[in-house]
Amino acid sequence: DNYLNYHKRLIDLVKVGGVIGYDNTLWNGSVVAPPDAPLRKYVRYYRDFVLELNKALAVDPRIEICMLPVGDGITICRRIK
């Protein structure tokens, strides 16, 4: 639930050309499930945080991203600015 704060801090620490990896960015597939899908309580709770992170990464002009559908999802970010 603290991914966005981590991202803000990491962008300050990682040099241009550096790589950042985020785990669990597909979160049990819940990020593509309909809003009324039956989900476990903890999956539903963290889903909103993961969706918020994914949306923020997608529009962040300082990085290029690639999401890998491995396990619960891994997003690799390369800092470009």
C-alpha positions in Angstrom: 0.0 0.0 0.0 3.1 2.2 0.0 4.2 1.7 -3.6 3.6 5.3 -4.8 5.8 6.6 -2.0 8.5 4.1 -2.9 8.3 5.1 -6.5 8.7 8.8 -5.7 11.7 8.0 -3.6 13.3 5.6 -6.1 13.0 8.1 -8.9 15.1 10.5 -6.9 17.7 7.7 -6.2 17.9 5.9 -9.6 20.1 7.6 -12.3 18.8 8.0 -15.8 19.2 4.6 -17.5 18.7 2.8 -14.2 16.1 0.1 -13.7 13.4 -0.3 -11.0 11.3 -3.5 -10.6 7.9 -3.7 -9.0 6.5 -7.1 -7.9 2.8 -8.1 -7.7 1.5 -5.6 -10.3 -1.1 -8.0 -11.5 -2.2 -8.9 -8.0 -3.8 -12.3 -8.5 -5.3 -11.0 -11.7 -7.6 -8.8 -9.7 -6.5 -5.7 -11.6 -8.4 -6.8 -14.6 -11.4 -8.3 -12.8 -14.7 -6.5 -12.9 -15.4 -4.3 -9.8 -18.0 -6.7 -8.5 -15.9 -9.8 -8.9 -15.8 -12.1 -5.8 -12.3 -11.5 -4.3 -10.8 -12.4 -1.0 -10.8 -9.5 1.4 -7.0 -8.9 1.4 -6.9 -9.2 -2.4 -9.7 -6.5 -2.8 -8.0 -4.3 -0.2 -4.6 -4.2 -1.9 -6.1 -4.2 -5.4 -6.8 -0.5 -5.3 -3.2 0.3 -4.3 -1.9 -1.8 -7.2 -4.3 -0.2 -9.6 -3.2 3.3 -8.4 0.5 2.3 -8.9 -0.1 0.9 -12.4 -1.9 4.0 -13.5 0.8 6.3 -12.1 3.6 4.3 -13.8 1.7 4.3 -17.1 1.6 8.1 -17.2 5.0 8.9 -15.6 7.1 10.6 -18.4 10.3 9.9 -16.5 10.2 6.1 -17.1 9.5 3.5 -19.8 7.7 0.4 -18.5 7.3 -3.2 -19.4 4.9 -5.5 -17.5 5.7 -9.2 -17.4 2.8 -11.6 -16.7 4.9 -13.8 -14.5 3.5 -15.0 -11.2 1.5 -12.0 -9.8 3.1 -9.7 -12.4 6.4 -7.8 -12.5 6.7 -4.3 -13.9 10.2 -3.2 -15.0 10.8 0.5 -15.2 13.7 2.2 -16.9 14.4 5.8 -16.0 14.7 8.0 -19.1 14.5 11.5 -17.6 
